[in-house]
Amino acid sequence: MTGDTMSNNIIPPTVASGHAKPRIRRIKSTTEVEDINQLEQKLRRKRPDRPIHRPCDSLFSWSSGFNDFGGFVNWGFLLLFLGGSRLFLENVIKYGIRIDPYEWYRVFLGDTSVTVIPQSLILLIYSNVHILMGLLIDKGLASGALSERHGMLAQVTNLFVLLLTPIAIFNMWGTQVFSLFGATINCFCYCIIFLKLWSYGQVNGWCRTAVGPIGPNRRRRMSSQNYASTPNTISPESPKSIGDVEYPNNLYITDLYYYIFAPTLCYELNFPRSDRIRKRFLLRRGLECFFGAQLVVALIQQWIIPSVKNSLIPFSNMDLIKIQERLLKLAIPNHLIWLVFFYLFFHCALNVVGEILKFADRDFYSDWWNSPDIDTFWRTWNTPVHRWAVRHMYIPILKSTGSKFKASVVVFFTSAFFHEYLVSVPLRTFKIWAFLGMMSQLPLSFLCKLILKNGDRTRWGNIIVWASLILGQPLCIMMYYHDYVINVVTHYGPQLFETFTVV
């Protein structure tokens, strides 16, 4: 180190130290290569031809390291807006204004009289029979009145009959009694109740295994000890908190119905609760639900119905070119409605319910739009269902078989069954398109993993995810509408075929 360099890096002594010896600051060392490059740059700038070129990659090359494409994102949004506006104007010019509030009422309630209670509401109320039956079965198991074998048989029977009830009812009465919307809502609610009762019975079974069968005398004794406990009786190592409900003191109708209405599918004895209801937050989410629902219904009437009806004849004639054209024409409005529905349900509706019930866990979704593969998408876009599948199906099967592949196949098979149930039962057309669409996610998942193995290609995996969402759903819609019309024509005569094709 030279004398000049040393003089530039000497720090004078501080007064508090009382020492005259100076402190030497460590300087950064430079490599020989950097010194050579800097020397070359200095010599290059002194050349008489004033050079301005240097070795570098174009910005669009992966090796350039450039990743700021915010302007292209703005351009894409603007182009999407202009294209959507043109399609909307074309739709209005071709079909006119198709938004009809009375049609909303007829779709929601069916063709029944206003003075009569809608049958869909009656069927929804009937589901309370199975909810209360699940509570009675768990009470019998907790008290020892039912053995584990008989209790398991009763729970399986209760859940099995719960799923079969809408199938039997909808096939006994036609669409004049149960509208398509009412049938869909009933199937959706019955599926949710099925998953909730499954979780309720399984969690109580875990608790029963931990504490053993509890008779009436022991139950009263535990209950009195629970109320008489003080903060001094709970050790810091205890897993429970003050005021926590313990099994079997959770087996009450109020506890069960709080869980039934709570925005979760996984039961636990003590849910996290918030301190208060945020009225402004609740009002904002409620208004978003109301106006967003009007937007979704209006888009379906104005955009989806004409496109779906126009796809019937190409599907019947198997005209592949026109089928592809109708598929692409339906893809944009369908995907837009799907995105709006996702926001309304997972962000607005579930937050409204959670805020009213003071349910503190609001983890309803993650950043699924950044998913690099299909597996990540299914783990992040619907957190309540993912938690239920992992907790009550994947982990138990993994523990019993030791195979992740078998556990994943069973989970996807169950998901495919419920997707098919939610579509085929309301339409009264028992096909397997939704089931096959869900099961096809397994090979699509392997394809994404194969792409990601060949390097950091998360962008291509994300493109596959978006493509499956944008193109897969409208294809299923057109196929199910075609099969639904064919089923109606078969039962009621070919003269009705024109009513499903005229816009």
Disulfide bonds with the S-S distance in Angstrom:
none
